Amino acid sequence: MHYFVDHKKKKIHQRQFAGDRCGFVETPVEKREFTNQADYIEQLESKDLYEFCPHCQQAQIIS
């Protein structure tokens, strides 16, 4: 699994499904990170209180 981490909003996105609804457009590039390390993601979630983005858990449909 490949993740996109928004450190400004403390959100974890699934990179393949991240889109406009996720709201990371305002996040500066230096506050964005890409990783595929599941243990790092678990640490962010449990210790640093990051949350998984509810919008990119599946493919977004454009309407």
C-alpha positions in Angstrom: 0.0 0.0 0.0 1.3 3.4 -0.9 0.4 6.3 1.4 0.4 10.1 1.1 0.8 11.9 4.4 -0.5 15.4 4.9 1.4 16.7 7.9 -0.4 20.0 8.0 -3.8 18.4 8.5 -2.6 15.2 10.1 -4.3 13.1 7.4 -3.2 9.8 5.9 -4.3 9.2 2.3 -4.2 6.2 0.1 -2.2 7.6 -2.7 -4.0 5.8 -5.5 -7.4 7.2 -4.5 -6.4 10.7 -3.2 -8.3 13.4 -5.0 -9.8 16.9 -4.7 -12.3 15.9 -2.0 -9.4 15.1 0.3 -8.6 18.8 0.8 -4.8 18.6 0.6 -4.5 21.2 -2.1 -3.7 24.0 0.4 -1.0 21.9 2.0 2.5 23.2 1.1 4.7 20.7 -0.7 7.2 20.6 2.2 4.3 19.3 4.5 3.6 16.4 2.2 5.2 13.0 2.3 4.9 9.7 0.3 5.7 6.4 2.0 4.9 2.7 1.7 6.0 1.9 5.3 3.0 0.5 7.1 4.7 0.6 10.5 5.4 4.3 10.1 1.8 4.9 9.2 0.7 2.9 12.3 3.0 5.1 14.4 1.5 8.3 13.0 -2.0 7.0 13.7 -1.4 5.7 17.2 1.2 8.1 18.7 0.8 11.3 16.7 -3.0 11.1 16.3 -3.1 11.2 12.5 -6.3 10.0 10.9 -7.1 8.2 7.7 -8.9 10.4 5.2 -12.5 9.2 4.7 -12.5 10.4 1.1 -9.8 8.2 -0.4 -10.6 4.8 1.0 -11.9 3.9 -2.5 -11.9 5.4 -6.0 -13.7 8.8 -6.2 -16.4 9.2 -8.8 -16.6 12.5 -10.6 -20.1 13.8 -10.9 
